[in-house]
Amino acid sequence: MTPRQRTHSRRSVGGDDDLLQWGLPGVTYKTESSRLNFPWPRAMGRRVRDVSLILLLVCFLGLLVQRSTSAHLHIGHPPGLFKNPLGHYNPKHAEDSISLSDGTPTTPDTPPDPYAANIPIDPFTAGPPQPTLESATASHPALESPTPPELKLDLEPEADFPKPKPTIEKLSMLFGDYDPVYDEAVELSIQHAERHGYSSTVLRHEILDYMWNKPALVMHRLLGELMKPNAADRIEWFWWFDSDTVVLNPSIPLEMFHPPPALDDITILVANDFNGLNFGAFGLRVCPEAVTMMAAIIAYRFYRPDASMTYHEQSAMSAILGEEMFWDSVIFVPQRWFNAYRPHATQPTAEVRSGDFLVHLAGVGGREGALKDWLQYARLTANDTISSTVSPELESAVHMFYDRFAEARGLIMEAEVALDNLGTPGEADGTYDPARELASDVVELRRLLSQDPENTDAIRLTVEDVGRGVERVNHRPDLNPPAVETPRPQGSVPMPVAA
């Protein structure tokens, strides 16, 4: 046997070999010294050492990864962390508790700070370095004035939100050959309606002949609204504007011209010009009486065929509103409110001024050229302070007008109660009859309020006459009949209105 190691796979006998009860594969021994050598345990030791080093390396790398992740959570979140597919922060995917850099715990509803995400992480320390303000801004200029990210909310589409029901609808008509100038004027009116939440209807084809389409369209829309069973769903006011009107101050709402609740029996708001009634701009309350009024206007030329129709449907409307049955339903308001004319074209109180609602080019020669000029003026002054705000003087004038009107209407009601208590005035027999005079003054005051409300002097004197008549009818002995009849001015006196 040589001194070289050899491998036995059988049981060993004699001497030190008796220590082995069974032969082990791979076991060698040296016969010279009878000392056994076990290479298999040494191989196992090397393998255990290698595995231990690998496990240690894995643990170390895991520690680095854990520290890096912890550092990120400590100061912010890297791109894509805790975000949904739309790119918005989603707290549902965050952990239950995250510590900020100052140690303050946060909840999932608190997004991490996105501005510190670029601070370098030291993997060999217990956390991220705490730089000073100077060092941070020096290495990261973007930290000098961080801009918060734009907040984006996943809201429902705007169309899903209910919009308030319009209470006003603007009406107009434009048909025949296309004219871009008139079309722009109508479009400007529609833009005013959209700005204030009104609806608009523009008649684009003829229903009746010529200008009779105006009352026909108004009647059609009136019936359409009154057919709605729920009054809350109806339009409350219609406003008509001819296609030769140009809106100059779109900030003025039409509600400003509506009568106060105390005058809820007023059906129509119109204005006179130097020729009488102008039907180019008016407001109409949606009510059954408005249907009666429009029906009478449409039928007027048929049951009054001999009547003068110089201005077509405008002449019919003037005649209908002049009848006593409609006196308490109409108010002729100052023309400048919503039907002003060009400067130097009519009486001064009707001329348009800066800040007025619109200009109406009624009866103007070369109207298309004038429309171009006023449309250009409207574009140039669209952003002016005067043309983009409501004039306080105009608001004050409207309130004063209706206050004076309501006061006179209240006096009329008081006089009518006094006359009802007294009975029917007697026939004229040459003697003074205070009841008969009071009844005459009441009729005159009603006519003035309806047909000529800008005649302030005549209204004031008639109000005084009615007041004295009520006192006499109520049997006040301290008042005597006037010795001389108080003269009333003739014609219309300009009403002082705001510039």
Residue pairs with C-beta under 8 A, 6 or more apart in sequence:
1 31
3 30
3 31
3 32
5 28
5 29
5 30
5 37
6 28
7 25
7 26
7 27
7 28
8 23
8 27
8 28
8 29
9 23
9 25
10 23
11 20
11 21
11 22
11 23
12 18
12 20
12 23
12 29
15 34
16 29
16 34
16 35
16 36
17 29
17 34
19 36
20 27
20 36
24 40
26 39
26 40
27 36
27 38
27 39
27 40
28 37
28 39
29 35
29 36
29 37
30 37
64 123
67 121
67 123
67 127
68 121
68 123
70 127
71 121
71 122
71 127
71 128
72 78
72 81
72 117
72 121
73 95
73 98
73 99
73 112
74 99
74 100
74 101
74 127
74 128
75 100
75 101
75 112
75 113
75 116
75 117
75 119
75 128
76 112
76 113
76 114
76 115
76 116
76 117
77 111
77 112
77 114
77 117
78 117
79 117
81 112
82 89
82 90
82 91
82 93
82 94
82 111
82 112
83 89
83 90
83 93
84 90
84 93
86 154
88 152
88 154
89 111
91 107
91 108
91 109
91 110
91 111
92 108
94 108
95 108
96 107
96 108
97 105
97 106
97 107
98 105
98 106
98 110
98 112
99 105
99 106
100 106
100 112
100 113
101 113
101 116
101 128
101 130
106 112
114 149
115 143
115 146
118 140
118 142
119 128
119 129
119 131
119 136
119 140
120 128
120 129
121 128
122 128
122 129
131 139
136 143
137 143
137 144
163 197
164 197
165 232
165 233
166 197
166 198
166 199
166 235
167 235
167 236
167 237
168 193
168 196
168 198
168 199
168 235
168 236
168 237
168 238
168 239
168 254
168 255
169 193
169 198
169 199
169 200
169 201
169 221
169 235
169 237
169 238
169 239
170 189
170 190
170 192
170 193
170 198
170 199
170 200
170 201
170 238
170 239
170 240
170 241
170 254
171 200
171 201
171 202
171 203
171 217
171 218
171 221
171 238
171 239
171 240
171 241
172 186
172 189
172 200
172 201
172 202
172 203
172 240
172 241
172 242
172 243
173 202
173 203
173 204
173 213
173 214
173 217
173 243
174 182
174 183
174 186
174 202
174 203
174 204
174 243
175 203
175 204
175 205
175 206
179 368
181 368
181 371
181 372
181 375
182 243
182 244
182 368
182 371
184 375
185 243
185 244
185 245
185 246
185 371
185 375
186 202
186 243
188 246
188 247
188 250
188 375
188 378
189 200
189 241
189 245
189 247
190 200
190 202
191 247
191 250
192 198
192 247
192 250
193 199
193 200
194 200
195 250
196 253
196 254
198 239
198 254
199 235
201 217
201 221
203 213
203 217
206 213
207 213
207 216
207 217
207 220
208 216
208 298
210 312
211 312
211 313
211 314
212 298
212 312
212 313
214 240
214 279
214 313
215 294
215 297
215 298
215 313
215 317
216 298
218 238
218 240
218 284
218 294
219 291
219 294
219 295
219 298
221 235
221 238
222 238
222 284
222 286
222 290
222 291
222 294
223 291
225 234
225 235
225 286
226 234
226 286
226 288
226 291
228 234
234 286
235 286
236 285
236 286
237 254
237 258
237 283
237 284
237 285
237 286
238 283
238 284
238 286
239 254
239 281
239 282
239 283
239 284
239 338
240 279
240 280
240 281
240 282
240 283
240 284
241 280
241 281
241 358
242 280
242 281
242 360
242 362
244 280
244 360
244 361
244 362
244 364
244 367
244 371
245 280
245 281
245 358
245 359
245 360
245 361
246 358
246 359
246 361
246 371
246 374
246 375
246 377
246 378
247 357
247 358
247 378
248 352
248 356
248 357
248 358
248 359
248 374
248 377
248 378
248 381
248 387
249 355
249 356
249 357
249 358
249 386
249 387
249 388
249 390
250 382
250 388
251 387
251 388
251 389
251 390
252 357
252 390
252 394
253 390
254 283
254 338
256 390
256 394
256 395
256 398
257 269
257 283
257 333
257 337
257 338
257 398
258 269
258 283
259 266
259 269
259 331
259 402
259 405
260 402
260 406
262 406
263 331
263 402
263 405
263 406
263 409
265 328
265 329
266 285
266 329
266 330
266 331
267 284
267 285
267 287
267 289
267 290
267 293
267 326
267 329
267 330
268 282
268 283
268 284
268 285
268 290
268 293
268 321
268 329
268 330
268 331
269 282
269 283
269 284
269 330
269 331
269 333
270 277
270 278
270 279
270 282
270 321
270 330
270 331
270 332
270 333
271 277
271 278
271 281
271 282
271 332
271 333
271 334
271 335
271 337
271 338
271 339
272 278
272 332
272 335
272 452
272 492
273 335
273 339
273 341
273 346
273 350
273 362
274 346
274 347
274 350
275 311
276 318
277 314
277 317
277 318
277 321
277 332
278 314
278 335
278 339
278 360
278 362
279 311
279 313
279 314
279 317
279 318
280 339
280 360
280 362
281 338
281 339
281 358
281 360
283 338
284 290
289 329
293 320
293 321
293 326
293 329
296 320
297 313
297 316
297 317
297 320
298 316
300 307
300 316
300 319
300 320
301 307
301 309
301 316
304 319
307 315
307 316
307 319
308 315
309 315
309 316
311 318
320 326
321 330
321 450
322 451
324 446
326 450
327 446
327 447
327 449
327 450
327 451
328 446
328 450
330 450
331 405
331 449
331 450
331 453
332 450
332 451
332 452
332 453
332 454
333 401
333 453
334 349
334 397
334 401
334 454
334 495
334 497
335 341
335 349
335 350
336 349
336 350
336 351
336 352
336 353
336 356
336 497
337 357
337 394
337 398
338 357
338 358
339 350
339 358
339 360
340 350
340 351
340 352
340 353
340 356
340 357
340 358
340 359
340 360
341 350
341 351
341 352
341 359
341 360
341 361
341 362
342 351
342 352
342 359
342 361
342 364
342 370
343 351
343 352
344 351
345 351
345 364
347 494
348 494
349 454
349 494
349 495
349 497
352 358
352 359
353 499
354 386
354 387
355 386
355 387
355 389
355 391
355 394
356 394
359 374
361 367
361 370
361 371
361 374
364 370
378 387
381 387
382 388
391 498
393 498
393 499
394 497
394 498
396 498
397 497
397 498
401 453
401 495
404 456
404 459
405 449
405 453
407 463
408 445
408 449
408 459
408 463
409 449
411 445
411 463
411 466
411 467
411 470
412 442
412 445
412 446
412 466
414 470
415 438
415 441
415 442
415 466
415 469
415 470
415 473
416 442
418 438
418 470
418 473
418 474
419 425
419 435
419 438
419 439
419 442
419 473
422 435
422 473
423 435
425 433
425 435
425 436
425 438
425 439
426 433
426 435
426 436
428 436
432 481
434 469
434 472
434 473
434 481
435 473
437 465
437 469
438 466
438 469
438 470
438 472
438 473
441 462
441 465
441 466
441 469
442 466
444 462
445 459
445 462
445 463
445 466
448 455
448 458
448 459
448 462
449 459
452 458
452 492
453 459
453 495
454 492
454 493
454 494
454 495
455 489
455 491
455 492
455 493
455 495
456 493
456 495
456 496
457 489
457 493
458 488
458 489
458 493
461 486
461 488
461 489
462 488
464 486
465 486
468 479
468 482
471 479
472 479
472 481
